[in-house]
Amino acid sequence: MGNETKEYFEKFKSDVAKMKEQIPDTVNGFAGLFGKVMKDGALSLLEKELVALGIGVAQRCVLCIRLHVQKCLDAGATKEQILEAASVSVMMCGGPAYTHIPVVMDTLEALQG
């Protein structure tokens, strides 16, 4: 895993642990919502993760991009599906989303390579 990606995942894990201590209701509330929504339903978990990744790219949220690239891979997405979902965000949001495609690519390379 690339150093920057590895550092991100380590820091995020540490940050979540701090949040669990300091704002447990927020963490539990978000985790509950996440758990209820992000499961197979009318859309598969894979489809939902690709949507979440697309929104992360559209919102230019580097942390969301990294997390949802990982979750897309965990749900069985291919590199091509992930890049295509990110490309839809570029079509919808233009240049700001376009400049975040390298984050998707770097995270893919770090997690797969």
C-alpha positions in Angstrom: 0.0 0.0 0.0 1.3 3.5 -0.9 2.6 5.4 2.1 0.1 8.2 1.8 -2.8 5.8 1.5 -1.5 3.7 4.4 -1.0 6.8 6.6 -4.5 7.9 5.8 -6.1 4.6 6.8 -4.0 4.5 10.0 -4.9 8.1 10.9 -8.6 7.5 10.1 -8.6 4.5 12.4 -7.1 6.6 15.2 -9.5 9.5 14.6 -12.5 7.2 14.8 -11.2 5.8 18.1 -11.0 9.4 19.5 -14.4 10.2 18.2 -15.9 7.1 19.8 -14.5 8.4 23.1 -15.5 12.0 22.8 -18.7 11.9 20.7 -20.1 8.4 21.0 -23.6 9.4 20.1 -22.5 10.9 16.8 -20.4 7.9 15.9 -23.1 5.4 16.9 -25.8 7.4 15.1 -23.8 7.6 11.9 -22.7 4.0 12.1 -26.4 3.0 12.5 -27.4 5.0 9.5 -24.5 3.6 7.5 -25.3 0.0 8.5 -29.0 0.4 7.6 -28.4 2.0 4.2 -25.2 0.3 3.0 -26.5 -3.2 2.5 -28.1 -5.1 -0.4 -31.6 -3.8 -1.2 -33.1 -2.6 -4.4 -29.5 -1.6 -5.2 -26.6 -4.0 -4.4 -23.9 -3.0 -1.9 -21.6 -2.8 -4.9 -23.9 -0.3 -6.6 -24.3 1.7 -3.5 -20.5 1.9 -2.9 -20.0 3.1 -6.5 -22.6 5.8 -5.9 -20.9 6.8 -2.7 -17.6 7.0 -4.5 -19.1 9.1 -7.2 -20.5 11.5 -4.6 -17.1 11.6 -2.8 -15.4 12.6 -6.1 -18.2 15.2 -6.8 -17.8 16.7 -3.4 -14.0 16.6 -3.7 -13.7 14.8 -0.4 -10.3 13.0 -0.4 -11.1 11.0 2.7 -14.4 9.8 1.3 -12.7 8.9 -2.0 -10.1 6.8 -0.2 -12.7 5.0 2.0 -15.1 4.3 -0.8 -12.4 3.1 -3.2 -11.6 0.5 -0.5 -15.2 -0.3 0.1 -15.8 -0.7 -3.6 -13.0 -3.1 -3.9 -14.3 -5.0 -0.8 -17.7 -5.2 -2.5 -16.2 -6.8 -5.6 -15.8 -3.8 -7.9 -13.2 -3.9 -10.6 -10.7 -1.1 -11.3 -12.7 -0.4 -14.5 -16.0 0.0 -12.6 -14.4 2.3 -10.0 -12.8 4.5 -12.6 -16.1 4.6 -14.6 -18.0 5.7 -11.5 -15.5 8.4 -10.9 -15.8 9.5 -14.5 -19.5 10.0 -14.2 -18.7 12.5 -11.4 -16.5 14.4 -13.8 -19.3 14.5 -16.4 -21.6 15.9 -13.7 -19.3 18.2 -11.9 -16.6 19.1 -14.4 -13.1 20.3 -13.5 -13.2 20.1 -9.7 -14.1 16.4 -9.8 -11.6 15.8 -12.7 -8.8 17.0 -10.5 -9.7 14.3 -7.9 -9.4 11.4 -10.3 -5.7 11.0 -9.4 -6.8 10.4 -5.7 -9.0 7.5 -7.0 -6.1 6.2 -9.1 -3.5 6.5 -6.4 -5.7 4.7 -3.9 -6.5 1.9 -6.3 -2.8 1.5 -7.0 -1.9 1.5 -3.3 -4.7 -1.0 -2.4 -4.2 -3.3 -5.4 -0.6 -3.1 -6.0 
